């Protein structure tokens, strides 16, 4: 998405220091500030080969980003395209970036209703058959990356918009048992990875989906199955975003149920087009609220942008009247949100909240 030239000029005029997000996040007490990324040459990235060198320099800078996540490469359709046939090529692209640049690797996602290989949904399963499929998939995929994934999004988006369970192929055959199985086998495959439930729309304390996420945490805890964290995707709206207090209350609600970690896992803040300065100011506030809330909750370990560069964002492809969701514009100038995030971390870096944080 191209911003109007006047807004690009305004963004470029904001006084910005370079390569700072992860540096200042750690100064404020977080473990990381990161950005997800995808395989070069595919999907949203395909038309922008000329941008790769500059993009890679930003992504690889250890002061800018200390963590990364494969946006697609570890999903079922890529890693198990045929029953029992595994291909880790795409997932290894981002895993190698993490290794080569010294970044924490968050892994995503073992069991999800979307981006499944076609055979998963086209088969009529008995419960025992589907249990065996989940076991094979989770043990093999999590086992392949054993010791490299700091976190795994074990189950992704199990909830529908009304907070009830999504009627996926897994739920329709096994009910909530499939969630238990996924976490059980993930813990077996990679005992050292932190195991997360991950979803969108679970950032506000009064949300029905937040209540659903709490129900999942309690269900697993009651069954004696390990769950270490809740991942709030945080695909937010500039014109209607949670307050800082909303984020804090929501995270504390998860922690009270016994999880040891919470994180913002897929952060972007979409803007309704056309973009103007008021909308960018709302967006800046939303990014600032996330940064401050994470510092103020001891168990919030970090923040991941769902990519950082507007042309590589999924938002315009799914929500055509929205865009400009990420801190970097198409010309690699930065939106006001970037400086807003930095200023929050600087302000809090010597605070009591930061002193209470723990480091990895």
matplotlib code that plots the C-alpha trace (Angstrom):
import matplotlib.pyplot as plt

x = [0.0, 1.3, 0.8, 0.2, 3.5, 2.6, 2.3, 5.4, 7.3, 5.8, 6.9, 10.4, 10.6, 10.1, 13.4, 14.3, 17.2, 18.0, 18.1, 16.6, 13.4, 14.9, 17.7, 15.2, 12.7, 15.4, 16.4, 12.8, 12.9, 11.4, 13.2, 12.7, 11.1, 10.8, 9.4, 7.9, 9.1, 8.3, 10.2, 11.7, 10.0, 6.6, 3.2, 3.2, 6.9, 7.0, 6.6, 9.2, 12.6, 14.2, 13.5, 15.0, 18.5, 17.3, 14.6, 17.1, 19.5, 16.8, 15.5, 19.0, 20.1, 20.3, 19.5, 16.3, 14.9, 15.9, 13.3, 11.6, 8.8, 8.0, 4.7, 4.0, 6.7, 5.9, 2.2, 0.6, 0.2, 4.0, 5.4, 3.1, 1.7, 0.8, 0.0, 3.2, 5.4, 7.2, 9.0, 10.8, 12.3, 10.2, 10.3, 14.1, 14.4, 13.4, 15.0, 18.3, 17.8, 17.3, 20.4, 22.6, 21.6, 21.4, 17.6, 15.2, 12.9, 9.2, 7.6, 4.1, 1.8, 1.4, -2.4, -4.6, -7.8, -6.5, -3.7, -4.1, -2.9, -6.0, -6.0, -6.6, -10.0, -11.0, -10.7, -13.6, -11.9, -12.7, -11.7, -8.8, -7.5, -7.5, -5.8, -3.0, -2.7, -2.3, 0.2, 2.3, 2.2, 3.0, 5.7, 7.4, 7.2, 8.0, 10.6, 12.3, 12.9, 13.5, 15.9, 15.6, 12.1, 11.9, 8.1, 5.6, 2.2, 0.8, -2.9, -3.8, -7.3, -9.4, -12.1, -14.9, -15.9, -18.5, -16.0, -17.2, -15.0, -14.4, -16.0, -12.8, -12.1, -10.3, -13.1, -15.9, -14.3, -12.6, -14.1, -11.8, -9.8, -7.7, -6.4, -5.3, -3.6, -1.7, -0.3, 0.5, 2.5, 4.2, 5.5, 6.7, 8.4, 10.2, 10.3, 12.2, 10.0, 7.4, 4.0, 1.4, -2.2, -2.4, -5.4, -6.7, -9.4, -8.2, -6.7, -9.7, -10.7, -14.4, -14.2, -16.0, -12.9, -10.8, -13.2, -12.8, -9.0, -9.2, -11.5, -8.8, -6.1, -8.2, -9.2, -5.5, -4.5, -7.3, -6.2, -2.6, -1.4, 1.4, 0.6, 3.2, 1.8, -1.0, -0.2, -2.3, -2.0, -3.0, -4.2, -5.6, -7.5, -6.2, -9.6, -10.8, -8.0, -7.7, -6.3, -3.1, -5.3, -7.3, -4.1, -2.8, -6.0, -6.3, -2.7, -3.1, -6.3, -4.3, -1.5, -4.0, -4.9, -1.3, 0.4, 4.0, 4.2, 2.1, 3.3, 2.0, 2.7, 1.4, 1.1, 0.0, -2.4, -4.5, -5.6, -8.7, -7.8, -7.2, -4.6, -4.2, -2.3, -5.1, -5.3, -1.5, -1.8, -4.4, -2.1, 0.9, -1.2, -2.1, 1.5, 2.5, -0.2, 1.0, 4.6, 3.8, 1.4, 4.0, 6.6, 4.0, 3.1, 6.0, 5.0, 4.9, 8.1, 8.0, 6.3, 6.4, 5.4, 3.6, 6.3, 7.5, 7.3, 4.0, 4.4, 4.8, 1.7, -1.2, -3.7, -4.6, -5.0, -7.6, -9.1, -9.1, -10.2, -7.3, -3.6, -0.5, -0.5, 3.3, 5.9, 7.9, 6.4, 7.0, 10.0, 11.4, 10.7, 9.1, 5.7, 5.2, 4.4, 8.1, 9.3, 6.3, 7.4, 10.9, 9.9, 7.7, 10.6, 13.0, 10.5, 10.0, 13.6, 14.5, 11.1, 9.9, 8.0, 11.2, 13.1, 10.5, 11.0, 13.0, 15.5, 15.8]
y = [0.0, 3.4, 6.3, 9.7, 11.6, 14.2, 11.6, 9.8, 13.1, 13.7, 10.2, 10.8, 14.1, 12.5, 12.4, 8.7, 6.9, 3.7, 0.1, 0.4, -1.6, -4.7, -2.7, -0.5, -3.3, -5.1, -1.9, -1.7, -5.3, -7.4, -10.5, -9.4, -7.2, -9.2, -9.4, -12.3, -12.9, -15.2, -17.0, -14.7, -14.9, -16.2, -14.8, -11.1, -10.9, -12.1, -8.7, -6.9, -8.5, -5.1, -4.4, -7.6, -6.2, -3.2, -5.3, -8.0, -5.5, -4.2, -7.6, -8.9, -6.0, -7.4, -4.0, -3.7, -7.2, -9.9, -12.5, -13.9, -16.2, -17.9, -16.5, -19.5, -22.1, -24.3, -24.6, -27.9, -27.4, -26.9, -29.4, -32.3, -31.9, -35.6, -38.1, -38.9, -37.1, -34.2, -31.3, -28.8, -26.6, -23.5, -23.6, -23.9, -20.6, -18.6, -20.9, -20.3, -16.5, -16.8, -18.9, -16.8, -13.5, -14.7, -14.3, -16.1, -18.3, -18.5, -21.4, -21.3, -23.2, -26.9, -27.4, -24.8, -25.0, -23.0, -23.6, -27.3, -29.7, -30.6, -34.2, -33.3, -31.8, -34.0, -37.3, -38.7, -39.5, -41.8, -40.5, -43.0, -42.1, -38.4, -38.9, -40.8, -38.0, -35.3, -37.4, -38.1, -34.4, -32.8, -35.3, -35.1, -31.3, -30.2, -33.0, -31.7, -28.3, -29.6, -27.3, -24.5, -23.1, -20.9, -21.0, -23.0, -21.9, -25.3, -24.6, -21.6, -19.9, -22.7, -20.2, -18.8, -15.1, -15.8, -17.5, -21.0, -23.6, -23.2, -26.1, -27.3, -30.7, -31.4, -30.2, -31.8, -35.3, -35.0, -32.0, -30.2, -33.4, -32.4, -29.4, -31.6, -34.0, -31.3, -29.9, -33.3, -34.3, -31.0, -31.3, -34.8, -33.7, -30.6, -30.4, -27.2, -25.1, -22.8, -24.0, -21.4, -21.1, -18.3, -16.4, -13.0, -11.0, -12.0, -8.7, -7.1, -8.3, -8.4, -10.1, -13.4, -14.7, -13.8, -15.8, -18.7, -18.5, -18.6, -21.7, -23.4, -22.6, -23.9, -27.0, -27.9, -27.0, -29.1, -32.0, -31.7, -30.8, -28.2, -24.9, -22.2, -19.1, -17.3, -15.5, -12.5, -12.0, -8.3, -7.7, -4.3, -1.4, 2.1, 3.6, 1.2, -0.4, -1.6, 0.7, 0.1, -0.8, -3.3, -5.1, -5.2, -6.5, -9.1, -10.4, -10.5, -12.5, -15.2, -15.2, -15.7, -19.0, -20.2, -19.5, -18.3, -16.2, -14.0, -12.3, -10.2, -12.6, -11.1, -7.3, -5.0, -2.0, -1.6, 1.8, 2.4, 3.9, 6.6, 7.2, 10.6, 12.1, 11.5, 7.8, 7.5, 9.2, 6.6, 3.9, 5.3, 5.3, 1.7, 0.6, 2.6, 1.0, -2.5, -1.6, -0.1, -2.8, -5.5, -3.7, -3.3, -7.0, -9.0, -12.2, -10.4, -11.6, -9.8, -8.4, -9.7, -7.6, -9.6, -8.5, -4.9, -3.6, -2.6, -4.2, -7.6, -7.2, -9.6, -6.9, -5.4, -8.9, -9.9, -6.5, -4.5, -1.2, -1.3, -1.1, 0.8, -1.6, -1.8, 0.7, 0.8, 2.4, 1.1, 3.5, 2.2, 5.5, 4.9, 5.9, 7.9, 4.7, 3.7, 6.6, 6.2, 2.7, 3.8, 6.6, 4.3, 2.0, 4.8, 6.3, 3.0, 1.7, 2.9, 2.4, 0.1, -1.9, -2.6, -3.5, -6.3, -7.8, -11.0, -11.6, -14.8]
z = [0.0, -1.0, 1.5, 0.0, -0.6, 2.0, 4.7, 3.7, 3.9, 7.4, 8.5, 7.1, 9.0, 12.4, 14.2, 14.5, 15.9, 14.0, 15.1, 18.6, 19.2, 20.7, 22.4, 24.2, 24.9, 26.8, 28.6, 29.8, 31.0, 28.2, 26.8, 23.2, 20.5, 17.4, 13.9, 12.0, 8.5, 5.5, 2.8, 0.1, -3.2, -2.1, -1.2, -0.2, -0.7, -4.3, -6.2, -4.1, -4.8, -5.2, -1.5, -0.1, 0.6, 2.6, 4.3, 5.4, 6.8, 9.1, 10.1, 10.8, 12.9, 16.5, 18.1, 16.0, 16.4, 18.8, 17.9, 14.8, 13.8, 10.5, 9.3, 7.2, 6.9, 9.9, 9.2, 8.3, 4.6, 4.2, 6.7, 6.1, 2.6, 2.3, 5.1, 6.9, 4.3, 6.0, 4.3, 6.6, 3.8, 4.3, 8.1, 8.0, 6.0, 9.0, 11.5, 9.7, 9.9, 13.6, 14.1, 11.8, 13.4, 17.0, 17.4, 19.6, 17.5, 18.2, 16.4, 14.8, 14.7, 15.3, 15.2, 13.4, 11.4, 8.5, 6.0, 6.5, 3.8, 1.8, 2.8, 6.5, 5.7, 2.8, 4.8, 6.9, 10.2, 13.0, 16.4, 16.7, 13.3, 13.9, 17.3, 15.5, 12.9, 15.6, 17.5, 14.4, 13.3, 16.6, 17.6, 14.2, 13.7, 17.2, 17.4, 14.2, 15.8, 19.3, 21.2, 18.7, 19.5, 22.6, 22.3, 20.3, 19.4, 20.0, 19.2, 17.2, 17.0, 18.5, 19.3, 17.2, 17.3, 20.0, 22.3, 21.6, 20.1, 16.4, 14.4, 12.8, 11.5, 14.8, 17.0, 15.0, 15.5, 18.9, 20.7, 23.0, 23.4, 20.4, 22.3, 25.2, 22.8, 21.0, 24.2, 25.6, 22.5, 22.2, 25.8, 25.0, 21.8, 23.1, 26.9, 27.0, 24.7, 26.3, 25.1, 24.1, 23.2, 20.6, 19.3, 18.1, 19.8, 23.3, 24.3, 26.1, 29.6, 28.8, 25.4, 25.0, 23.3, 26.3, 28.4, 25.9, 26.1, 29.9, 29.6, 27.5, 30.1, 32.9, 31.0, 30.4, 34.0, 35.4, 33.3, 34.5, 31.0, 30.7, 29.2, 29.7, 28.0, 26.2, 23.0, 22.2, 18.4, 18.7, 15.2, 16.3, 14.7, 15.0, 15.4, 18.1, 20.1, 23.6, 26.2, 28.1, 31.1, 29.0, 28.0, 31.6, 33.0, 30.4, 30.9, 34.6, 34.1, 32.3, 34.8, 37.6, 36.0, 36.4, 33.1, 33.6, 30.4, 28.2, 24.9, 22.0, 19.2, 15.9, 16.4, 13.7, 13.8, 10.7, 9.4, 7.3, 4.0, 3.0, 5.7, 7.3, 10.2, 12.7, 11.9, 12.2, 15.7, 16.8, 15.5, 17.4, 20.6, 20.0, 19.6, 22.6, 24.8, 23.8, 24.7, 28.0, 29.1, 28.3, 30.5, 33.3, 33.5, 34.9, 33.0, 29.6, 27.9, 24.6, 21.5, 17.9, 14.9, 12.2, 9.8, 10.0, 6.4, 4.9, 1.5, 3.2, 5.4, 5.1, 6.0, 2.5, 1.0, 3.6, 4.5, 1.3, 2.9, 5.4, 5.4, 6.6, 9.6, 10.3, 11.5, 8.2, 5.1, 1.5, 1.1, 4.5, 6.3, 9.7, 10.9, 14.1, 15.9, 15.8, 17.8, 20.1, 21.0, 21.6, 23.8, 25.9, 26.5, 27.3, 29.8, 31.5, 31.3, 34.8, 36.4, 39.1, 36.4, 34.5, 37.7, 38.3, 34.9, 34.3, 31.6, 29.5]

ax = plt.figure().add_subplot(projection="3d")
ax.plot(x, y, z, "-o")
ax.set_aspect("equal")
plt.show()
